[in-house]
Amino acid sequence: MNLKLKLITLTGVIFFSFSTLKAQTTNQTFAPSHLKAAEQVMLATGINMQFGGMINTMIDQLSGQVPADKRDGFIKVMKTFMGKYFTWDLLKDKMAVIYASEFTEDELNQLTAFYNSPIGKKASSKMTVLMQRGMQVGQEAVAAHKDELQQMMQDEFAEKTDPPAVKEQVSPATKKPASKAPVKH
């Protein structure tokens, strides 16, 4: 698979992965206390502390799909880009809106209480490992069928040309005789 096709595929994976964030945001307006409750849930889960690690894990896993001679450059670019646009501080308010749109303020307070409990803290501490292992399962599923995926991508992104127009040919058997106009003598 050539580098251009790999980069198209990789870019598609990245945008697909992050497109759900935009798709889930709403234009609703929430009370400041509702948004604060959403932020408290996220802090209780420790996502703010795990955010950078999740990004690095994702970049490391995606870099495995990049040719070895381009991998270091890919990692450098992705870390620079993500550090500029995809950080906890930049996205927490938008993420709070997502949580607020899915849970009432009371539910968010209950979730915060849960995540501050011993079992909630354990669940939070296991989230990164669970996500990493889940990503690995997904990668294995794709890797098992990568030849088929590559072929599908090549078929989809190959330069498509229309076949030359076929001229309508009429066989002599189907030719209509020319009409004969009456001839005056």
Secondary structure as GFF3:
##gff-version 3
##sequence-region A 1 185
A	DSSP	alpha_helix	3	24	.	.	.	ID=ss1
A	DSSP	alpha_helix	32	45	.	.	.	ID=ss2
A	DSSP	alpha_helix	47	63	.	.	.	ID=ss3
A	DSSP	alpha_helix	68	85	.	.	.	ID=ss4
A	DSSP	alpha_helix	88	102	.	.	.	ID=ss5
A	DSSP	alpha_helix	105	116	.	.	.	ID=ss6
A	DSSP	alpha_helix	118	143	.	.	.	ID=ss7
A	DSSP	alpha_helix	146	157	.	.	.	ID=ss8
A	DSSP	three_ten_helix	172	174	.	.	.	ID=ss9
###
